[in-house]
Structure formats: C-alpha cells, structure tokens
Amino acid sequence: MPRCDKKSITFLLTTRCNLNCTYCYGNRKTDYKTLDFNFAKRMLCNYAETEELSRICFSADGEPTTEMELLKKIFHEAKRLNSDVLTEVITNGTFNEDTAKWLAENFDYIYISADLLPESHNKFRLTITGNPSSPSILKNLEFFQKTPNKRVKIGLRATITNFNIEQQKEAIDFYYDNFGIDIFWVTPVITPIYDAAEKNCEPVDMMQFAITFIDAHAHAWQRGIFYESNLTANFDGETNRACCACIPVPYLTVDGYISACKLAAYGKNAGKMDSMIYAQYDSKNDKIVYDAEKLKVLRSRTLQNMPTQCGICAVSKHCAGYCPGETLNENGGFFRVKTNVCMALRYLYGEIGHLYAEKYGAGGFPYNCP
C-alpha cells in the first residue's frame, strides 16, 4: 500500500525541545509556541464528520513529550470520537519514567529518534546542556522492554550521516538483541530548512547509502526485522503520488495553520515551504479556512505531472517524484526532483524491489513511515 494511502492527522505540538541536534532541519530561533487545543479539537471533529478518523500522530518542530498535558487532552478527545483510533508519537526518547509508563499503557506506536549506535548518536544529538542524550533513550528502551503486557509497539527512527552510514547492521543487532526493537526507519540527513549555514549537515552520498542499506536490509530480513527507508517507502505498492502531502493530509502547526508536510512546520513566514501551507484556523469563528488554489496544486503533484525523466523511469510507479517536501526545500520547486536520489532509488528497487509483493502482499507495509 503506497504511503499516500496511509492517512492520519499529525499534531506538530510544540517548538520546545530538550535537545540541540546539530543537523536539525527546524527553527531553533523561533519563540516558544504550543498548538492551540481548540484548533486540534476542531480538526478532529471535522475529520470525524467527513473522513475516517483512523490514526493520529504527535510530532513537532520541538519535542512533543515536553507538552504531555496538551498531548493527553488531544489524545482523549480523539478517543472520545473514535475509541479505536490508532495513536503514534515521534519522539527523541528522552522523557521521564512517568511519561514512558503512560505512553506504554495508552499508545499504539512510539518511534524513537536514535541515530544507530550510541557513540554516533551522541555526535549530533546532545541535550541543550551539552550532555549525551543516548543514556536516557537506552534507559527508556530498557523500561519498555521490561514492561509486561504493554500496549505499545516501539520503533527506531534513525538519521543516517557520514558518521554512522557503515554501522547499520551492527545497530540492528544492538537494538534487537538488547531491547527487542524490530522496526527500523532510516533516512539520510536532509538539508536544514532554517539557518542551514549554522548547522552541521554534511550530505550523505546517496549511492553509498543505497549500497549499505541493501546489506543492512538483507541482514534485518533474515532476522525477521522490519528495516525500511524513505527511499523504499513506496516499494510495497504502485502509486502516482509520492506521499500524503499530495492528497493532502493535515499537519497542524503551532501558529494555527495546516501544512501538508512535517517539514513545513510554520504557516506564518513559511518562506520557501509556503506551497505546503493550505489552510488556516479561524479561532474567532472556530472554523478552518482552506485555500482552494493551494489544494489544487498539491493534488496535482502526480506522476503524470512530474518532469519527463520521471515518466520514463523504470521505478516511477514506486517513487512518483520522491519527497515533495525535500524537493521544495532543496531545489526550490514543488514539481522538481532530487536527482541525487534517482540513481540510488533505481539501484535499490533493482536489488530488492521484487521482494515486497512476496513479503507484504496487497496490504503493503504494516507500519507508517515516521
């Protein structure tokens, strides 16, 4: 099932963060803001009335677990509307035991951002006081492993850098053998959207990533471990849209806008990411006002409307132009492509593309791409 079919509402909960990641794509200079609960409630009610409210996700330009009371309020409102709604959080994993316990008892999925082995993780992901963040993550992973009858399923989301690109197989074994982690999403580091010159972001060679990924992927599958990437996110089915940004599905921002992509975390002064902002919350009248023209453009980002090289590419129906958010950020155009990804993606599909139908069948991947 293509990832554009895996729909959810994502709440970009806060700009507050307890880490200071050197490659962060977000805006660390913004004033501290949190999502308006009334905005979240209105979106949930609208979805319940007009769409299937099947999944909600908490993420942020900051760290969502720094706003647990707001997270819980939105969680309970969603459960009131649909008790079976799936719940998911993407987190840096540095929360306290009370938070870990509540998440374990209430959530379906937790994706923890850990950049493979602790030493490579700590090179880029330090706390705001300059300390390594991996000890807190490992402590929480141990807690989850030892929690009996837990509801939640834990996944690892790793950013691949030149420092850890050769560690993928070793990291699979480390997290699986020590903590039982059997879901991995790995993504090459992207160019920061804000203040790129001030951040440590050395690009990864995409062909090197593809080659090392193939080796790690085979190792993971032999052990019964789910191991995928943004580059393989549509290998489980044919699609004419790269992702849910082209539907679009909503990402609610802290400044009262709806974005089509987590990379566009602000509506006001969105700059080069403005194409992703397609609605605004009218708090006075408690309604969401949509921009019909922007919706039209977002929905027109189909394979048929991409550049000619996409149409003649052998992997086009398992890519559809790749990530529009990354393309917009790095190439300045919604309908352009990341050419450095094209060769790597074709190589990946040529090596492992035939495996997916046999492995997952018509249902596609069992997990969302975080």
VEXMI-993933 format. One record per residue (C-alpha): x, y, z; residue in three letters. Coordinates in steps of 0.25 Angstrom, whole numbers, plus 5000, padded with zeros to 4 digits. Layout:
<rs>
XYZALA
...
</rs>
This chain:
<rs>
500050005000MET
500650134996PRO
500950235007ARG
500050335001CYS
498850245005ASP
499350235020LYS
498550355025LYS
498650425039SER
498550555046ILE
499850605051THR
499950705062PHE
501250785062LEU
501150805077LEU
502150905081THR
503450975078THR
504050945091ARG
505150845091CYS
506150785101ASN
507150745091LEU
508050835082ASN
508350745070CYS
509450805061THR
508750765048TYR
507350795052CYS
506450845040TYR
505550925049GLY
505651065054ASN
506251075068ARG
506151225068LYS
504651235068THR
503951285080ASP
503351175089TYR
501951135084LYS
501051015086THR
499850965078LEU
498451025081ASP
497650915087PHE
496350975081ASN
497050965067PHE
497350825069ALA
495950795074LYS
495250865062ARG
496150775053MET
495850645060LEU
494350685060CYS
494350715045ASN
495150595041TYR
494150505049ALA
492950565042GLU
493550565027THR
494750465028GLU
495150335035GLU
495850375048LEU
496750255048SER
498150305052ARG
498650425060ILE
500150455061CYS
500950545070PHE
502150615065SER
502750745066ALA
503850845061ASP
504250825076GLY
503950705085GLU
502550665087PRO
502750605101THR
503150735107THR
501650765106GLU
500950645112MET
499750705117GLU
499350765103LEU
499750635097LEU
498750555107LYS
497650655104LYS
497750635089ILE
497850485091PHE
496650475100HIS
495850565090GLU
496250475078ALA
495850345087LYS
494550415090ARG
494250425075LEU
494750285072ASN
495150195083SER
495950105072ASP
496750215066VAL
498250175065LEU
499250265073THR
500650295069GLU
501750385075VAL
503050425068ILE
504050465080THR
505450485083ASN
505250375094GLY
505850465106THR
504550465114PHE
504450425129ASN
503850295134GLU
502450355137ASP
502350395122THR
502950255118ALA
501950185127LYS
500750265121TRP
501150245107LEU
501350095109ALA
499950085114GLU
499250175104ASN
499950185091PHE
500050085079ASP
501350135074TYR
502550205079ILE
503650245069TYR
504950285076ILE
505950365068SER
507250295071ALA
508450305061ASP
508850165062LEU
509950135072LEU
510150225084PRO
511450285080GLU
510950325066SER
509650375072HIS
510350465083ASN
511250525072LYS
510050605067PHE
508950595077ARG
509350655090LEU
508450715101THR
508250865102ILE
509250865113THR
510250795104GLY
510150655110ASN
509950525102PRO
508550485100SER
508750335098SER
508750295113PRO
507350345114SER
506850275102ILE
507450145106LEU
506850155119LYS
505450175113ASN
505650055103LEU
506049965115GLU
504850015122PHE
503949985111PHE
504549845109GLN
504249805123LYS
502849865124THR
501949745124PRO
500649735115ASN
501049875109LYS
500049925098ARG
501150005091VAL
502049965079LYS
503450025079ILE
504150065066GLY
505450135064LEU
505550255054ARG
507050285050ALA
507650395043THR
508750345034ILE
510050425034THR
511450405029ASN
511850365043PHE
510850255044ASN
510550205030ILE
511450085032GLU
510850045045GLN
509449995040GLN
509649845042LYS
510349865056GLU
509249955060ALA
508149855056ILE
508749755065ASP
509049845076PHE
507549895078TYR
506949765074TYR
507749675083ASP
507749775095ASN
506349835094PHE
505549755085GLY
505449865074ILE
504949805061ASP
504449935054ILE
505450025047PHE
505250145038TRP
506550205034VAL
506650335026THR
507950415020PRO
508150545027VAL
507450655020ILE
507750805017THR
507250885029PRO
506150985025ILE
506551095035TYR
507951145037ASP
508651045029ALA
509951115030ALA
509951105045GLU
509750955045LYS
510550835044ASN
509950765031CYS
510950695022GLU
510150625011PRO
510250475010VAL
510650414997ASP
509250344993MET
509950234985MET
510750194997GLN
509450205006PHE
508750104996ALA
509950004996ILE
510050005011THR
508550005012PHE
508449875003ILE
509449805012ASP
508649845025ALA
507349815019HIS
507749675016ALA
508249655030HIS
507049705036ALA
506049625028TRP
506849495031GLN
506549525046ARG
505149565044GLY
505349715046ILE
504549825038PHE
505649915032TYR
505250025022GLU
505550165018SER
504850285011ASN
505450234999LEU
504750104999THR
503450155005ALA
502650124992ASN
503349994989PHE
502149924995ASP
501149964984GLY
500950054971GLU
500650194973THR
500450324965ASN
500650414977ARG
501950414985ALA
501350434999CYS
500150485007CYS
500650635004ALA
499950614990CYS
498650574996ILE
498850655005PRO
498650605020VAL
498750705031PRO
499950745039TYR
499450855050LEU
500550955053THR
500751035065VAL
500451165059ASP
499051125054GLY
499251075040TYR
499050935033ILE
500250885026SER
500350765016ALA
501750725021CYS
502450725035LYS
503650795028LEU
502750925027ALA
502550945042ALA
502051085041TYR
501051155033GLY
501351305036LYS
502651345029ASN
502751205023ALA
503751255012GLY
504151145002LYS
503251045009MET
501951125006ASP
501451034996SER
501150935007MET
500251025015ILE
498851015010TYR
497851055022ALA
497751145034GLN
497051135047TYR
496051245049ASP
496051245065SER
494951355066LYS
493951265058ASN
494551135061ASP
494651085047LYS
495751045037ILE
495851125025VAL
496451055013TYR
497251115001ASP
496651054989ALA
497751084979GLU
498851024988LYS
498050904990LEU
497850894975LYS
499450904973VAL
499750804984LEU
498750704978ARG
499350724964SER
500650674969ARG
500550534962THR
501450454954LEU
500750494941GLN
501150644944ASN
502550624948MET
503750644939PRO
503950554927THR
505050474933GLN
504050424944CYS
503150374933GLY
504150294926ILE
504850244939CYS
504650094942ALA
504350114956VAL
503450234954SER
502250164960LYS
502950134973HIS
503450274974CYS
502550374967ALA
503650484968GLY
504050454982TYR
503850544995CYS
503250674991PRO
503650745004GLY
505150715002GLU
505050754987THR
504350884991LEU
505450915002ASN
506650874994GLU
506250904979ASN
505251014981GLY
504150954973GLY
502950864977PHE
503050794963PHE
504550774963ARG
505250654967VAL
506450614975LYS
507350564964THR
508450514974ASN
507350414979VAL
506950364966CYS
508050274963MET
508050214977ALA
506650194977LEU
506750114964ARG
507850034969TYR
507050004982LEU
505849954974TYR
506649874964GLY
507349804976GLU
506149774985ILE
504849824979GLY
504449684975HIS
504349644990LEU
503249734994TYR
502049674988ALA
502449534993GLU
502749595007LYS
501549685009TYR
500549654999GLY
499349744995ALA
499349805009GLY
500649875008GLY
501549915019PHE
500949895033PRO
501550015039TYR
501550165035ASN
502750245031CYS
503050335042PRO
</rs>
